[in-house]
Amino acid sequence: MDWNKAIQYAQLVNAAYDDFAGKVPVTPGYDVVATIYANDLATDRNPGRGKTRVKMGLILQAEAGGDVVAAIRGTEGIKEWVQDAQFLDEPFTFVAGGGRTEDGFTDMYRSMTVEEGAGAPSVVKFLGTFAWKRVASSLTICGHSLEGAIATLLALDAAANAPAPFNNPTVYTYASPRTGNHDFAVKYHETVTTTYRFVDTVDLVPKLPGIFPYRHVTDAILLDSLTLIPPRVRLQPNPLCWHILSSYLYLISLYSGGAMLKPEAECAPAGVIEDILGKIETELSDQKSIADMFTASPRTNMGGTF
C-alpha cells in the first residue's frame, strides 16, 4: 500500500469539500471533468433534506496518464444520522446478488448523477460514455465519512456494470461506516479487488451502524490518534478531531515517509500526557449520546463537515 497515494486521493476528497463550499477546488496534477450531484441525506429529524440537490463530489482525470477519479465528500447530515437513523436496510438492486444496504446511503446513491438537468447520467453511465481528453486507463474511487459508504456502493456498481477499465476500480475510504449486510460484503469482496479502508481506532463513525446485519466490506488499515499502552496522544480527545479528514491526512502522513501534514490547530494535542489522558477518561465515561458528543465539537474549514 502506497501511503502517499492515500494522501493524494484524500486531498482530492478535500477538493470536493471545497467545491461544495463554493471555493475553487485545488487539484494539482488532475483536471476537474465534472461535478457529482445527489439528494442530500434525509433523516427523521430533517426529511426535507433528502429533496435538496447538493454537490457531492468531483470527476477528475490525471494530467499525466489516464487515471480517472471519483472523489466524494462527506455529508453535513451525519449528526442527525447518528442521532435518529433507524438503520433500516433495503435491497441493493444495482448488482445481482448485491444483498441489502443501509437505506439512507442507498437512496442517496440512487439519486446521484453527473451534472444536473434532464437526462443527467449516473456516474457509472457517465464513465462509459464520456469523451475523455486522454485515454482512460484506470478508475479510483475515494470518499470520506458517510460518503465512504457511497464510494463503496459506487465501487461495486462500477465493478459489475461499467466497461473496462472502469470495471476494476481501486477504492480509498476514510472513516467509512458499515454499508451493507453479509451478502453485500461477500459480493463486494468477490467483485472489487482493491480497497484501502482507513480507520482511526477511536473514531466513532466506522463503528456504525453497530447493529445486525451490518458489516464492513474489508479489513481496516488502522490509524492511532490515541493509544493507552504506551500512552500516546496525537490528537485532542474530541470525537470530531478523531473523525475529520484533515486528521486522517495527518495520521496517514506519519506513515508516508514524507512531509508531515499538520492537524487542525484546535485538534493538535496540548498539555502533558497525564492531563490529556484524564480528559479522555472524563469524556469517555460521560453518559451523553454519541450525537451530543458531536454537537459540542469544533468545526473546521478543511474537511470539517461530515
Summary of the structure (lengths in Angstrom):
residues: 306
radius of gyration: 18.6
end to end distance: 25.7
largest distance: 59.1
contacts: 1076
relative contact order: 0.14
helix: 35%
strand: 21%
